[in-house]
Amino acid sequence: MLPLTDLAAQTDTAPGAEQPTLVLLHFYGSSRREWIEAGALLHRHFRVISIDTPGFGEAREVPGYSVSEMADTISETITALKPGRFVLVGHSMTGKIAAVLAKRGLPGLAKLVLLTPSPVGPEPIDPEARARMLAQAEPTRADAEEYVLTNSSRKLAPAIFERAVEDRLQANPEAWRSWMNVGSKEDWSERVTGLSIETLVIAAADDVSLGPNVQRELTMPHFLNVKLETVPQCGHLVPMEAPHELAELIKKFAEK
């Protein structure tokens, strides 16, 4: 089982059983800790589980970095948790994986949230940008700080910024390279297209790589029951930049 945080196991109070569980996944180069602030807000209404994916966070030494392998490992962890009816939230890299899991039809999966997701087809990454990312597979402190700053628009609180930098430094270099060389290039569009599950795509207005236009063009056409929400004046790191706005969007969608 992958490392995870289950807020219901850490507190004396829990939300009503009629509400779905939220299963939260993280972006490329991060960990489940990206959800600390937004997860605490959501836990007022839902059971909240956040998971480290292979190669990242406390799952740094867990192997298997292709889309299919990560989907397998995440699926096994979710199944073991027996969450009942749940909403799956994928962020960036794990947005693609979440779409693959939805296509597989995990028992209990009720709705899907794709937060600034990597498209189900190949991700549009400029070759020069891809080369720079690969060169930083074993980052210096300056590289990690640059990564966080480049992907955020709002200024992060010092403690949150430090946590994001730590998670970037913790990422397994092999997992980092694999996503750039393999996962981000994988084309699942024909296998995933036509999904009927109710889906919310959340874009960030200032996202420099996977903003609203990318989501309209490359993500939304693959879903039959989908809507788009945009967080204004926000970059790619939405759970850390705009936890209150994000939590409200997810709450409104998940509890309908």
N, C-alpha and C positions, 0 to 999 in steps of 0.2 A: 504494500500500500504506500502511496506517495505521502510525504509529509503534508500535514494540513492543520488548519485551525478551525475548530467547531465552537462558535461562540456560545451555543447552547450548553456546552459542557463546562464553560468557564464562569457562568453567571448563575445567580440564584433564581432569576426570573427568566421566563421564556415566552415567546409570542404564542398566540392561540394556535391550536392544532389545525384549525381550518385553513390557515395560510400555507402557501407552498414554501418549501425550503429554497434558498438561493445558493447555488453552487458557483463560486467566483474563480475565474482563471486570470492569469496575469499577462503582461506584455513582454516582448522580447527584451531580455537583459534585466528583468525585474524578478520579483518573487511574490508570494502571497501577501507580503507585508505592504504592498501598494494599496491594499484594501483596508488597512487599519482604521482610517478615519471614516470612510464611507461605509465600511462594514459595521462599525459601531452604531451609526445612524440607522442603518437598515435592520439591525438586530432588535430595534424597538418594535418591529412589526413582523419579522420573519426569523426562522432559524437560518443562520448564515454560516456557510462552510467555504473557506478559501483554501486553495490547493497549490502547492509548488509543482511545476511541470518538470519532466526529466531534463537535467542539466542546469537547473536554476534553483536559487535559494538553498534550502536544506536537501533538495533532491539533486544537488550538484553531481553526485557520483552515480545517479541512476542512468543507465544507458538507454538508447533507443530514441533517435532524434528526427526521424522522418515523420511526416504528418500521420501516416498510418500507425507507426509505432507509438507516437505520443497519444494518439486517439485510443489505442489499445490499453495503454497503461492508465490513462485517465478514466476510461470506461470501467476498468477493473476496480479502481478506487471508489468511484461513485456507486457501483453495484454493491460493493462490500459495506458501504455506509447505510444502505437501505433508506434513502432520504424520503421515500414516498413520492408524492407529487412535487416536482421541483422545476425551477427556472434555471437554465444554464446561461451564464454570462461569460462570454469570451472577449478578451481585450487584445487587439492588435494581432500578433502571431496566433494566439489561441482563439481568435475569432474564426479563423480558417478551420482550426481543429474542432471548434464547437459546431460549425456547420456540418462537418463530416460526421460528428457524433449524432447530430439531429437526423441526418439522412439514414444512419444506421437504426434509429428508432429505439433509443434507450428506454427501458420500462420506467414509467412515471414522468418522463419529460413532457412538461405541459406547454412551456413557452421558451423562446430563445431571445437573448439580448446580445447583439453584436456591437461592441464598443470600439470605435475607430478600427474596424477589423481589417486584417489582411484579406484581400479578395480570395475567392475560392479558386480563381485562375492564377496565373503567374503575377506576382506583385510588381508593379511598375517602379523599379529602382534604377536610377541612372547608373550606367557602368562605372563611372568615376566614384560615385557615392558608394557603390557596392565594394569597390576596391579599397576605399578608405575604411569601410566597416570591417573588412577582412583583415586589414593591417592592424586593427585594434582588437583582435581576438584575445590578446593578453594585454589588457589596457594598463596604462599608468594611471595614477590618481588624476592627472590633468585630462587624460582621455575620458575617464569616467565622468568628470565634472562637465566636460564639453558635451558629452552625450545627453546628460540630464538637461543642461541649459538649452541645447539645440531643440530638444523635443518638448520643451515647456514654453508657455507664453506668459502665464502669470508667475510672479515671484513666489517660490515655495518657502514656507517657514524653514528656518535653519535645520531643525531636527528632521523634518521630512526630506529636505534636500540631502542631508547626510545619509539618511537611510537609503535613498535612491542611489546615491553614489556607491554605498557599500554593496548593495545588491548587484550593481553593474560589475564591480570588481570581483564579486563572488562567482559570477557565471562561468561555467565550464567552457574553456576555449573550444573544445571539440563541438559542443552543442552550439556555440556561437557561430562557428564556421559552417556547421551543417545547415543551419537555417538559411544563411546567406547563399550557400552553394547548392542546396537541395530543396529544403522545405518551402522557401519563398518562391522558388521556380516551379514547384509542382502544380500541375493543372488538374484540378478536381471539378472543373466547371460542368462537364457533361455528366459526371456521376452525381453531382449535388443539385443540379438545376431542377426547378419545379417543386421545391419544398413547400408544403402547405402549412407547416407549423406557424402559429402566430409569432411574428418576429418584429423586434424593435431594433433598428439600427441607430446608434448614437454617434454622431460625428462631432468634431471639434472645429470651430470656425477658423482657428489659427493653426491647425495641424498642417505642417509643411509637407507631409508625405501621404497621408491617408485622409484628406479632408473631405468635405461634403460632396464636391464634384466627383471625386474618385468613387465614393460610396454610391452615388446615383448611377454612375456609368458601369461599375464593375461588380458591385455587391447586390444591389436591390433587384436587378433583373432576374436573379436566380430564385427569388422567393415570391410565392403567390399571395401571401397574406402579410404584408410588410408595411411599416411606416418609418419615416425618418424624423429624428429630432436632432437639433444642433445646439451645442453649448457655445454661447458667444464668448469671444475674447478668451479662448482657452486653447491650449496646445494638446499634444498627444497624451499627456500624462493626466488624464481627466480625474481619476480617483484621488490623486494627490493635489491637483490644482483646484478642483471644483467639487469637493465631496458632497456638499449640501445639495447643490443643483443636480448632481448625478444621482444621489440617493432618492431625491424626489421623483426624478424621471423613472427610475427602476421601480420604486414603490407604486407609483400610479399604474404602471404597465403590469406589474406582477400580481397585484391584488384585484384586478378587474374580474 
